Amino acid sequence: MRKALYILGELDDRDVIFLAASGAVRSLCPGETLIEAGREVRDLFFVTEGEFEVTTRSGQHLAMLGLGDVTGEMSFVEKRPPEANVRAAGAGRVLAVPRDAMLAEFARDPAKAARFYRALAIFLSDRLRSASGDGSGELDEGILDTFTQAGERLIRLVRMLEGKQAKRPAT
């Protein structure tokens, strides 16, 4: 969940409302693939329920994602297909925010784009530090200041999505 807090800590409440309004809640069954290695990813995903396993093409376990984690961010930045698979370990839900909607919004609101890309840079920096063996687990003091507010935003985002999902007509 720490990863989402990096992102939500840098965004403001209007940005979170935009994500909830622009995205769609997607439910996944156990074992269902969210992201497939080598296939284009058109959405940025925020895990709102359940666990997701990240594996290499050969099936080697890389990580588990849970509530608040973000995936699809590398393809969002680079637009290249992913090198890993992401599958639901059990029943799960994600908020899928279309890349095109985000880019259109960023063109209209450069300040929103700046906040988002700063958040993504912090998120990816933490991932690189962790992967390179900086196991200190210590957070930058500036980041710590935003975590409480980010946690509250995550709770509000999930509540907004629950309301959005409840209002959807049955198909």
Secondary structure, 3 states (H helix, E strand, C coil): CHHHHHHHHHCCHHHHHHHHHHCEEEEECCCCEEECCCCCCCEEEEEEECCEEEEECCCCEEEEECCCCEECHHHHHHCCCCCEEEEECCCEEEEEEEHHHHHHHHHHCHHHHHHHHHHHHHHHHHHHHHHCCCCCCCCCHHHHHHHHHHHHHHHHHHHHHHHHHHHCCCC
